[in-house]
């Protein structure tokens, strides 16, 4: 149900909101840019508070809390890895095996911020599970479902790059020929499951992948 500010809100109750962020829109205000999904949601729900973020280039489901108590509960659920997220991406090349995990520690690449990088000595533990959904018949690509068990910045993008399968359209990490295959990053937060901060009910929301 698109809101009056053009926000696509899938769910809203007295404690939480689930909305869809389009690719190219910031999650929260950034340097020199105030328009973002958080501001748009707050135009509809004054007490909406941020509990997590998506990269500007990533589209998909974002969860907001209503009020400080709900924010505290949901933030704790994210910190304790009790919020389950699934993403869909299209990556370069044929991924083998068809399912597996990427366990590579990540750290900020300080001279090249906001880039992140794999650092076996000093990086924070980072784990991504993946499974193949389909292989691209017309080009050498694979559609993957991704589960970030940890929530490091740019985790999915860096992990896929590290195993030789950068995401199509990734202007930050992919080589030029892979960037050029899409005018946006082909990464979408497609599924979100969490425990409601007040009722204790398990809720799941799914979003159609736009690519």
C-alpha positions as CSV (number, residue, x, y, z in Angstrom):
1,X,0.0,0.0,0.0
2,X,1.9,3.0,-1.2
3,X,1.7,5.9,1.3
4,X,1.0,9.5,0.6
5,X,4.7,10.2,0.3
6,X,5.1,7.5,-2.4
7,X,6.4,5.0,0.1
8,X,5.5,1.3,-0.5
9,X,4.4,0.2,3.0
10,X,3.7,-3.5,3.3
11,X,2.8,-3.5,7.0
12,X,2.2,-0.9,9.7
13,X,0.9,-1.4,13.3
14,X,1.5,0.4,16.6
15,X,4.9,-1.1,17.0
16,X,6.6,-1.7,13.7
17,X,6.6,-0.8,10.0
18,X,7.8,-2.8,6.9
19,X,8.5,-0.8,3.8
20,X,10.2,-1.3,0.5
21,X,13.3,0.8,-0.4
22,X,13.9,1.4,-4.1
23,X,17.5,1.1,-5.5
24,X,19.2,4.5,-5.5
25,X,17.5,5.8,-2.4
26,X,19.4,6.2,0.9
27,X,18.2,4.4,3.9
28,X,19.0,7.3,6.3
29,X,20.1,10.9,5.6
30,X,23.6,11.1,4.2
31,X,26.2,13.8,3.7
32,X,24.7,16.4,1.4
33,X,21.5,14.4,0.9
34,X,18.5,14.5,3.1
35,X,16.0,12.5,1.1
36,X,15.9,8.9,2.2
37,X,13.5,6.1,3.1
38,X,13.6,6.9,6.8
39,X,12.5,10.5,6.2
40,X,9.7,9.4,3.8
41,X,8.4,6.8,6.4
42,X,8.6,9.4,9.2
43,X,6.4,11.7,7.1
44,X,3.7,9.0,7.4
45,X,4.5,7.8,10.9
46,X,6.2,10.4,13.1
47,X,7.5,7.9,15.7
48,X,9.2,5.7,13.1
49,X,12.8,4.8,14.1
50,X,15.5,3.1,12.2
51,X,16.7,-0.4,13.3
52,X,18.8,-1.4,10.3
53,X,19.9,-0.2,6.9
54,X,20.3,-1.3,3.3
55,X,23.0,0.0,0.9
56,X,21.8,2.9,-1.3
57,X,22.2,0.7,-4.4
58,X,20.2,-2.2,-2.8
59,X,16.5,-2.5,-3.0
60,X,14.0,-4.3,-0.8
61,X,12.5,-4.8,2.6
62,X,13.3,-2.5,5.5
63,X,12.0,-2.8,9.1
64,X,11.3,0.3,11.2
65,X,10.3,0.5,14.9
66,X,7.6,2.8,16.3
67,X,8.9,4.3,19.5
68,X,12.0,3.8,21.6
69,X,10.9,0.5,23.3
70,X,10.1,-1.2,20.0
71,X,13.4,0.1,18.6
72,X,15.3,-1.3,21.5
73,X,13.7,-4.8,21.2
74,X,14.1,-4.9,17.4
75,X,17.7,-3.7,17.5
76,X,18.5,-6.4,20.1
77,X,16.9,-9.0,17.8
78,X,19.2,-7.9,14.9
79,X,22.2,-7.9,17.2
80,X,21.4,-11.4,18.4
81,X,20.8,-12.6,14.8
82,X,17.2,-13.4,15.5
83,X,16.0,-11.5,12.4
84,X,16.2,-13.7,9.3
85,X,16.9,-12.0,5.9
86,X,17.0,-13.4,2.4
87,X,18.3,-11.6,-0.6
88,X,18.3,-12.3,-4.3
89,X,21.2,-11.3,-6.5
90,X,22.3,-12.0,-10.1
91,X,26.1,-12.5,-10.2
92,X,28.6,-13.0,-12.9
93,X,29.6,-16.5,-13.9
94,X,28.4,-20.0,-13.0
95,X,28.5,-20.5,-9.2
96,X,29.6,-24.0,-8.1
97,X,28.8,-25.7,-5.9
98,X,25.1,-24.9,-6.3
99,X,24.9,-24.1,-2.6
100,X,27.3,-23.4,0.2
101,X,28.7,-20.7,2.4
102,X,31.3,-18.0,2.3
103,X,33.2,-17.6,5.6
104,X,35.6,-14.7,5.1
105,X,36.3,-12.0,7.7
106,X,35.7,-8.4,6.6
107,X,37.1,-5.0,7.6
108,X,36.8,-1.4,6.4
109,X,39.2,-0.6,3.6
110,X,40.1,2.7,5.2
111,X,42.1,4.3,2.3
112,X,39.2,3.5,0.0
113,X,36.1,4.2,2.1
114,X,33.3,3.2,2.0
115,X,34.7,0.0,0.5
116,X,35.2,-3.0,2.7
117,X,37.6,-5.9,2.1
118,X,38.5,-9.4,3.2
119,X,41.2,-9.4,5.9
120,X,42.1,-12.8,7.3
121,X,44.2,-11.4,10.1
122,X,42.1,-8.5,11.4
123,X,38.7,-8.7,9.8
124,X,35.5,-9.4,11.8
125,X,33.9,-12.9,11.3
126,X,31.5,-12.7,8.5
127,X,29.3,-15.6,7.1
128,X,27.0,-15.7,4.1
129,X,25.0,-18.8,3.0
130,X,23.9,-19.1,-0.6
131,X,22.0,-21.4,-3.0
132,X,21.5,-21.2,-6.7
133,X,18.0,-20.3,-8.0
134,X,18.7,-20.4,-11.7
135,X,21.5,-20.1,-14.3
136,X,21.3,-17.4,-16.9
137,X,20.8,-19.2,-20.3
138,X,21.4,-16.1,-22.4
139,X,24.6,-15.0,-20.5
140,X,27.1,-16.3,-18.1
141,X,25.3,-15.4,-14.9
142,X,23.7,-17.1,-11.9
143,X,20.6,-16.0,-9.8
144,X,21.3,-16.7,-6.1
145,X,19.4,-16.6,-2.9
146,X,21.6,-15.2,-0.1
147,X,21.4,-15.3,3.6
148,X,23.8,-13.0,5.5
149,X,24.2,-14.7,8.9
150,X,26.2,-11.8,10.0
151,X,25.4,-8.2,9.0
152,X,28.7,-6.5,8.0
153,X,28.7,-3.5,5.7
154,X,28.7,-4.5,2.1
155,X,29.0,-8.2,3.2
156,X,27.2,-9.8,0.3
157,X,28.9,-7.6,-2.3
158,X,32.4,-8.3,-1.0
159,X,31.9,-12.0,-0.3
160,X,30.6,-12.6,-3.8
161,X,33.5,-10.6,-5.3
162,X,35.9,-12.6,-3.2
163,X,34.7,-15.9,-4.7
164,X,34.9,-14.6,-8.2
165,X,31.2,-13.8,-8.8
166,X,30.6,-10.0,-8.4
167,X,27.1,-8.8,-8.5
168,X,25.9,-7.3,-11.8
169,X,25.7,-3.6,-11.8
170,X,27.9,-3.2,-8.7
171,X,29.6,0.2,-9.3
172,X,31.7,-0.1,-6.2
173,X,33.2,-3.6,-6.5
174,X,32.6,-5.2,-9.9
175,X,35.0,-4.8,-12.8
176,X,33.7,-2.4,-15.6
177,X,32.4,-5.2,-17.9
178,X,30.3,-6.6,-15.0
179,X,29.1,-3.1,-13.9
180,X,28.0,-2.4,-17.5
181,X,25.6,-5.4,-17.6
182,X,23.0,-3.6,-15.5
183,X,22.1,0.1,-14.8
184,X,21.5,-0.8,-11.1
185,X,23.0,-3.2,-8.5
186,X,21.1,-6.5,-8.9
187,X,20.6,-7.1,-5.2
188,X,17.2,-7.2,-3.5
189,X,16.2,-7.8,0.1
190,X,13.4,-10.2,-0.8
191,X,12.4,-11.8,2.6
192,X,12.3,-10.7,6.2
193,X,11.3,-12.8,9.2
194,X,11.2,-11.5,12.8
195,X,9.4,-11.7,16.1
196,X,6.9,-8.9,16.7
197,X,8.3,-6.7,19.5
198,X,5.0,-6.6,21.4
199,X,3.0,-9.7,20.6
200,X,5.8,-12.2,20.2
201,X,4.2,-13.5,17.0
202,X,6.6,-14.5,14.2
203,X,6.0,-12.3,11.1
204,X,7.4,-12.9,7.6
205,X,7.2,-10.5,4.6
206,X,8.2,-11.1,1.1
207,X,8.9,-8.7,-1.8
208,X,8.8,-9.4,-5.5
209,X,12.3,-9.2,-7.0
210,X,12.3,-6.4,-9.6
211,X,14.8,-8.0,-11.9
